[in-house]
């Protein structure tokens, strides 16, 4: 049962390619559904979970957290802006996200988009890990068309999102998000399109499964 993880540059068509691959495999796509599941378990709105996922924790936020655990008296006069200084909603979101990824991988036949899934499942030899990229002009035009953004806003959003994703993966898992050695396949969707990309992934999945099958 195939397990595919898709990491992607913003605007490179990760969700579109995942949908095609999943349809051909008869597999489930774990993308926004994972956000909804985590939100339900924590009684949060999906937007609140989405705001925390694939974003690094800022230096200021880490500082506030560390100050909240100081010995009594050391932070006199300062009150942390949290109802419970030991409760960290972001930590809970990440923990449940990783749990959801592992549960989905345990069942097999799933295509998981983003959320550091390739690194969460890094030691699982059954996983076929993909990275999708595309030239900036192609991604810029895609974002402009999809969201009605100006060129400047699309470029800003693209750089901000890619930077967040890279920092998130490095902060949590200690790996370079763009390191080609971390993937079984890297595809430039801007050159060959989504459907051809999906076909290449499917071929890779089949070859990976064949090479991973033990000989009797």
HUPE-V513195 format. One line per field, one symbol per residue. phi: phi as a letter, one per 30 degrees, with the letter a starting at -180 (. if undefined). burial: I if it has 24 or more other ideal C-beta (glycine too) atoms within 12 Angstrom, else O. A space follows every 10 residues. Layout:
phi: ???
burial: ???
This chain:
phi: .dbccbcadd jciedddedd dddddicccc bddddddddd dchcdedddd dcdhbddded ddddddddcd dejdceiccd dbebdcdbdd dddddddddd dddddddihb cccihiedde ceccdddccb bcbaeeeddd ddddddcidd dddddddddd dddddddedd ddcicdecdd ddbdabbcdd cbidddeddd dddddddddd dddddd
burial: OIIIIIIIII IIIIIIIIII IIOIIOIIII IOIIIOIIIO OIOOOOOOIO OIIIIIIOOO OOOOOOOIOO OOOOOOOOOO OOOOOOOIII OOIIOIIIOI IIIIIOOIII IIIIIIIIII IIOIOIIIII IIIIOOOIII OIIOOOOOOO OOOIOOIIOO IIOIIIIIIO IIIOIOIOOO OIIIIIIIII OOOIOOIIOI IIOIIOOIIO OOOOOO
